[in-house]
Amino acid sequence: MPTSTSPFRQFTRLAAACMVAFLVLCGVEWLWVRAVTKQITAVPARTALIARDRMLSQRFIFGTIASMQAPSSQARAPWFAEREWTRTAIERSLAELHEISRRATDGSLTVRPALIADLSRMDSAAHALLRTGDALITERLDGTRGQLSESEIAALVLQLNEFIALVDAIVANEVQWTEQRTHALQRDQGIVFGGIIVVVLLLVLIVLRPAAMRMGAMAKSIAESNRRLAEQAAALEDAAHELEAQNHELQAQQRTMEEHRQLLESVQVALGANEERYRAIFATMAEGLVLRDDHGRLQAWNPSAARIAGISEADFARIVGTGKVFDVLDESGESVQEDQHPFNEVLRTGVAQTGRVLTVRRQDGTMRWLRINLRLVQSDQFGLQGRRAVVGSFVDITDERATAERLRSFSVVLEQTDQPIAMTDAQLRFTWVNRSWSEATGYSLEEAIGKRPGELLHGTHTAADTVERMRAAARQGEPFAGEVLNYRRDGTPFWMEVHTTPLRNEHGEVTSWISVERDITSRKGEERERQQLAAALAVTTDGIGIVSVGGGLEFVNHAYARVHRDRPRNLIGRPWTSRFPDDEAMRIERDIIPLVTRLGAWSGEVIGLRANGEAFPQELSITLLPTGGLVCVMRDATDRKSAEEMLRTQAMNDELTGLFNRRGFFAMANSRLDDARRRNAPALMLYGDADRFKQVNDTYGHEVGDRVLQTIASVLRTCFRSGDIVARLGGDEFVAMLVDTPAESIEALREKIDAALEDVNALGVCPCPIGMSFGYAAYHPGTPSTLDELLRSADETLYEEKRVRRAARATP
């Protein structure tokens, strides 16, 4: 029989079941609250990190623009530093966002479902922004581009705005999701709290005190959870405040960006004006310009390119697909291979070509000469889409070359004419002279350029009134014709008949002068020569002779016969050159007489013969007579030459030894070293001194010391060749310079000198043995050295040899 259940017991069972259900509900709710609280707690940090990327990206783009638009490298430096710091911060923040995505993927972090996709899009957009900025910087750093164009700045700003919009959308989604989670949490907490209150009341009524105590503990745990939720809500509110502050900062940055946008608009206007100006220049410039891509197609050209190609612009446009405007020819006149085409050479090597001259065949078959400049470019501004191309500029120089060729022909004619011709600028400064002018004046073209005629040619006896008439004609721009006394480079005077004509430009302004001259020295000097001859015959003590056109002596004065130690009648009728040695007579006929014939006079030194066959030096002056004969004025220079030789010997030679002294050695050795340098010949220098010379002087006296030095000098004379330079520099120091002698000869020379000294010592010339120590230095054509460097090197090897000898003597 079933037992009946009392209402109280049924109520108790129902209360127990409700209690268990509510306890389970509270546990589930408590676990859910913990999970939601953990999610909400991480939202402010993520939001702040994403907002920071938004601000850093703005700073990165502004740094990129400012670093490129700065007027100088010094002004760019701080913006480059700011940009690099911002870039590093963005990469670090993106790494943190990657970590959030990874944790959300493996389940260790709970986020809203769409956040992973949002972070992926934000990562791609941020890296694209960095790549764009880095690419623009790289193009400028390698020198291929200048400042940012307005289109590049606008594209960069547009990309930044898209990134900012993406970041703002992610932040808004995070905030909306957080608010939804918070509202749901608050709703569920209210339900749970009501249920707990009901359960607690039932338990108080039904369950015993221990159960009530357990419920109290659970209530405390729930209260603690509520407290933590309140703290987390406060943290979320703080994060919201921080986000609001960041929004304010972003708004300020947006205002700054608006100011930059307005600045960019003004820059764009200026760039537009510059673009129009450049387009006008491009269209009107005389040089032809073409842009040819790496497929051989023409991408752009200007009207001058079509004009130089000899075709209309419409025809030029029709050959765009082929890109072949000219047929480039080689030296043999054949078309060059495609891989040797200048455009393809630049594409292949990447090396620009400047000023290259080409022979081309135009579309109509005519041959032209072009001067072309080529440079490799790569830019989307030309619509190349990343491909390479070559921009070429060229000018037609066919007429210029023809004109230059004609000018060269005229120049050859003017250069080869025997008539002196000179050109001066508007300020009467020489710009060009021909060969005959240089021969007539003695001044080369290089010496004459930039000088005025008066600076080079006028002298003491140049007539002042003639110079003034020339200057007056120049001031008035009128031709001048007249005769003027000039002076050659060697100081000899000569008369020139000058015809000067001005050259004018299309405006009638004098741009230069051309002077055609003729040497009239012989004509102007006839009377002067007759007067000088008469005076010389009357009073001079110099020998004077008149030579006929046939070369025989027609007249000699007594001084002329006395110098030759003969009688006048024995000289008249004889050939003039018979009183010179054969080689000297040949030099007079070959070199001096042509000079006299061309210049009218000559003076210098020659070697003559006396009646007894004795040779003697003479000073000779030769003047051309109008009839073609010569007047020769001569003077015996024997005494002067002897005195000069004595002075030279005293100045160049050592009085004690007869060798060259220091002055003579440096003069002669420098000459020999220059000769070796010109001929790429080796040379050797020996530098030595007498062994224990001070001891010899102290022991035997200076007289014996002088004898030792004289003996050494005599030995050195016998050991060296006659062409070698041997000198005493001072004291007991001797030096020798040997040209055409390699360094390998040093040991043989030292053995030869030591052997000669041993022979002298064996004869007992001096009361003490004589020895020498030597250092040396070799001159190599591959590594030229100066005389001082050779001496210094030889002195160092001498010092080393003495040190070795002293060490050898000190060793027992």
Phi, psi and omega in degrees: 000122183294144179275143178278146180255133182285152178302324181295319181292321178298318178297322181294318179295318178297319178297320179295319179297318178297321180298314180298318180297316180292324176298315177299316179299317179297319179297314179298316180297322180295318177296319179295319178299318179298316181296315180295320179298319179297320178297311184295326182296325182279348184296312182302321180295316178297316181299317179297321180295317180292319179296325178295322176300322178299313181292318181295323180296321176298315180296323180296314182293316179297322177296321178298312182296313183294322181293332180272331183269355179297146187285344183211164178297328178293323179286334181283336189306307181297325180291324175299317179296314178301318182294318180293320178297316181296319180299317178298319180295320179295316179297322178295317179295319177297326176296320177296319177295324174301319179296321177297314179299321180295316180293323178293326181290316181277000174090359179283350178221132182260122179229173176295148189301324186277356186293324182297316178295320179298316180295325178296316178295319180296320178298315180297317181294320180294316179294324177297320178297317179295317181297320179297313180297319180293322180296318179295319179295316182298318180298329180278325183291327180277005171084002182279339181230165177260226180285167180294139176277167181295326180293322178294318179296317181296317179296322179295316179294320178297316179297321177296316180297321177296321177295317180296319179297320178297316180296316180299322179294320179296316180297318180296320178296320178297315181296316181297317179297320179296317180297318179298316178297320181295316180297317179297321178297315179298320180296313182293325177298320178298317179298314181297316180300318178297316179297319180298319180298317179297314180299317180299317179298316179297318180295324178296323181284325191254311189277160179285171183303318179303320178295322178297322179295321178296321177295324178297319178298319178296322178297321177297318179299319179294321178298320178296321177297320178297321179297317179295322177298321178297319179296318179295324176297320177296319177297321177297322178295319177299318178298323178297319177297316179298319178297323178295319178297319178296324177298319176300317179296320178296322177297319177298319178294325177295321176297317177299319179296324177297319177298317178297322178299318178296320177298318179296324178298318178294322177295321179297321178298314180296319179296324177297317178297319179296320179298318178297319180296317179294324177296320178295318178297316180301321184282331187258351184293150184286334180284144173279137180233134175222151175238116185241125184276181185284358172262005178084011181262144176280127180259334181202156177199165176242168183302327181295330178296318178293321180297314181292327178288347177079024180225166179284165179295325179296315177295325179296320180295330183287340180262014180300320184297328182272326181073008183257096180274317182234154171262107184281132184250152174268189184296333180274359180089004178270154178292137180284154177293157185298323181288346178261002178297137183306320179298318181288329175298317179293320177298322184283318185264335184076005182265126179291152177240132184232132175068023180284134181258128183235150169260126184231159174245123182282177182298328180275004176092353181284150181263135179224160175251132179235144168253121192233144174239132183232143180210139180280135178227160176203107184198143176289344179297335178266008181071027184273344179053050175085352180281163178269156177207170179235128174261131183233137173241140184211152177229149178275115182249021181298310180295321179298317178294321179296317178297318179297323179294318177297318179297322177296322178296314178299320181297321179297318179298312182294328182287327185272347180292150180278354182269127180298131179225136179223149176236139178232161177276189183295335179267015177062039172254135183301132172245339179194142173222151180268178184298318182296323178296318179296320179293324181289325186258337184088357180260134177282170178299318181295324180287331184276327186300131178089351180261155174271154180304320181296329181292328184262320195253333185277145182221204188298318187259012174291127186297126182292324181292326177294318178298319181294321177296322177296318180292322179296319178296323179293319179296324182271357180068032182249154177296159179225140174222130181180182181243136183219143177273118179247172178232133178286174181299327179275006176093354180283136181278155174203151181263137179233137170266118190248133172234109184251131182233134178279147173249131187242155174271187183293344179266004180083008181273140180287120179255336181195173180229146174237131183241124175253124189237162178216131181284117180243027183301317183297318180291317181289336185266003183300307182294319179298320179294321178296318180295318179296322179296317179297316180295319181296316179298329185279314193237343189286150174261358177280155177285132181233132177222148178247126183254132180284174178298328180282352177099002179266155178283122177265333182204141170220144174269178185293325179296322179298314180292324181294319179297323180275358178057051180212175178264150181303320184292338177282343182264324184293135181091345178277153175300138183296321184283357179290342179265028174227150173302159185301314181293325180288321177298322178295319179296322179295316181291322186277320189250314190279314182300316176301323178295318179296318180297321182278320186261342179095344182199160175203149176214146179173195181251140177222172177250124179251175179237135174276176182297330180274008180087001180285131177275143179210149178282144178218147173269122188237133173238130183239132179234136181278130177274154179301330181280354181106348177282185183230147169249122183247125176244123185227158180216139178290122182254018184298311182297318181294318181293323179295317178296318179296320180295320179296315179296319180295318179297317179296325182280333188254345187245151177281130186292326185282312189259343184080355175283172173299142172273188183301315181295316180294322180296312182297323179294313183285319183293321177299320178296315180295322179294321176298320178296318178296323180293320179293323184266001183055042182257149177283161177212159183223137178239129175252134181228118184215169175215166182285140179288132175052041184293322179298322178295323177297313179298317182291328185272315188252349180098165185290335179295316176293322177300319177296322179294324177297315180297319179294322178295317179298318179298319180295320179296317181296324178299320183283336185271342182249161180287163181293333180275352180282150181263113180243133186213156170253115183282337182148146180062232178254022182266126179236150181216148179222139179242120184240117178267153183061034180232117181283167182294335182293346183277357188296318183294319178297320179295316181294321177295323179294317180293317179298319180296319179295321178294322177297321177298318179295319179296325179294332179281345179071035180298323182239152182289356181226151178293146182250128177220160180222148172247141185231142165243163182215162175214137182255138175261121179252132180301330182287332179234078185302145177228155175276169180296319179297320179295321178295317178298316181296318179293319179295322178297322179294318179291327175297315180298320180293320179296318179296322180296319179295319180296317179297321179294324180292320179292327182284340181282124182291000000 
